[in-house]
Amino acid sequence: MKVLGLVGSYRKLGNTEILTKEALMTAQENGAEVAMIRLTDLSIELCKGCMACVVRNVPCNIDDDMEFLISQMLEADGIIVGAPTYFLGPAGIIKMITDRYIQIAHRLDQFKGKVGATIAVAGRNGWDGLTMPLLNMFLLGAQIKLINSMLAFVPGPGEILLEPSYLAKAREIGFSISQYLRSSQKEEINYSGEKEICPSCFSNVFYFIDKWRIECPICGSKGSVDKSTGKIVFDNGEESRIGFEAFKEHIEEWVIPSARWYKEKLKDIQPLQEKYQEFNPWVFPPKKD
């Protein structure tokens, strides 16, 4: 079994790297082969939104390291991804990569059976914002089963080394991933954090769809707020929209046909675009010598 650690931080030996290494060292002690990639070492370009990869099922025409990353993820049985919180969300490299997942739409079945965990770091409790939901989507968007997760609050680089409880949680993540992979009895581990979470995707962010009903913006799971306790009680039996079958249906029944629907509307769109083509108050940075 192979466990791959992905570090979404530029900072060498920062808190994210230390926690990810702590988890990997424990997985290695438990019999796993381990490897690491610093995501910020890769050349990853922005998705251009051309949709050719999914609509025509052709390779992405962007020449960067995305296919290398995908190949490394496919070689692994378990994946641990860590990232720091920047402005109320994970470091931008996490979202850039997740936005490129459209190019694996026709390869989702290759990721089935893989498991993963997330490690997030924020400087101050209450300022983690959307870090956990977006970091979890890094795995869930590739159909990697999320079995463990943690969120640590430490401000200074390396300060995590003064927090034994967080190091212990990272070791638990490494052990749980390796133990899950080697065991015939698949026991899932819950997210370690201070907030109520979605049982499907571990998101800690919800919105109200009416006075007492809430919905998870990531997976679409719904629940109700218990009027007596204020606790969220989630519905049972509803399939997540990011589950394999629901996600596959979204690709095959909506994303791919949308190209045909768009072509049918194009003759009506093009004449309406003319006034916007003529309006160009762009501002550009000065050319560098």
HELIX and SHEET records of a PDB file:
HELIX    1   1 ASN A   15  GLU A   29  1                                  15    
HELIX    2   2 LEU A   39  ASP A   41  5                                   3    
HELIX    3   3 ALA A   52  VAL A   55  1                                   4    
HELIX    4   4 MET A   66  GLU A   75  1                                  10    
HELIX    5   5 GLY A   92  ASP A   99  1                                   8    
HELIX    6   6 ARG A  100  PHE A  111  5                                  12    
HELIX    7   7 THR A  131  LEU A  140  1                                  10    
HELIX    8   8 GLU A  159  LEU A  162  5                                   4    
HELIX    9   9 PRO A  164  ARG A  182  1                                  19    
HELIX   10  10 PHE A  244  HIS A  250  1                                   7    
HELIX   11  11 ILE A  251  VAL A  255  3                                   5    
HELIX   12  12 ILE A  256  GLN A  277  1                                  22    
SHEET    1   A 5 GLU A  33  ARG A  38  0                                        
SHEET    2   A 5 LYS A   2  VAL A   7  1                                        
SHEET    3   A 5 GLY A  78  PRO A  84  1                                        
SHEET    4   A 5 VAL A 115  ALA A 122  1                                        
SHEET    5   A 5 LYS A 145  PHE A 153  1                                        
SHEET    1   B 4 TYR A 207  PHE A 208  0                                        
SHEET    2   B 4 ARG A 213  GLU A 215 -1                                        
SHEET    3   B 4 LYS A 222  VAL A 225 -1                                        
SHEET    4   B 4 ILE A 232  PHE A 234 -1                                        
END                                                                             
